[in-house]
């Protein structure tokens, strides 16, 4: 059989040494491109059977024009830049890497939560401006007497929930997987509630659900349900929280503050009205990152492609396509 054409459609990492070594050990060759649009992918990737993909859009138009494509492996967890319906239609297996940065993202959510609840950033700014007065932080509340609401209890949500349990927090959860499957057991000490109840009871709301099923999940109506002393944390995907509604919530004092690692359109514009709020924190989609996680991601993406090409079951299928390629 003709050697498969493997293409990294786009990748902004410092190097691709790990992928190179893994493919070389299996006698596979590959190309590293810098595609940004549908047309880039179509023009440069004809004959490709496997994509390793970061941001380039893999749409129905792409799949219709690249009939040899059989596998797309995403550098990351989310697959919102891949048209999954079209993938099913054209017989394209889509995979992600859902577990490379689980603890990192959970740790980042915890760090953002603590920065808000302990008012770290705000007080640091005051101290730097010459104000040494703890009373400027009032009020701060004891974590062991607070309720943390977790929206989405997958790998990351579970890890985060367990970390805040260690602080003594009560943890309540909203997740349709548990609601729709009565035999599925929640981790110890967690309570399943409806979204409205979670928003109304929580002192911190942390989002850990996929964008595909939760676009604009929190808009003005939902944000109004939160306590005016409560904080919102989003390390999942931009677009789950309506940014205009969040701006209003902070402006009107519906909530006490928010911290995000993601935006609907990234990077978040420097003139975003969200930046005028003292109790709004933002980091540049870095929650996934540690040196170890970055290496693990690259290794697992390449290994998933190798499994597929050797006719072995993939580890992280998003859809149920089984068009395996064998040499």
Secondary structure, 3 states (H helix, E strand, C coil): CCCCEEEECCCCCCCCHHHHHHHHHCCCCEEECCCCCHHHHHHHCCCEEEEEECCCCECHHHHHHCCCCCEEEECCCCCCCECHHHHHHHCCEEECCCCCCHHHHHHHHHHHHHHHHCCHHHHHHHHHCCCCCHHHHCCCCCHHHCEEEEECCCHHHHHHHHHHHCCCCEEEEECHHHHCCCCCCCCCCEEECCHHHHHHHCCEEEECCCHHHCCCCECHHHHHHCCCCCEEEECCCCCCECHHHHHHHHHHCCCCEEEECCCCCCCCCCCCHHHHCCCEEECCCCCCCCHHHHHHHHHHHHHHHHHHHCCCCCCCECCCCCCCCCC
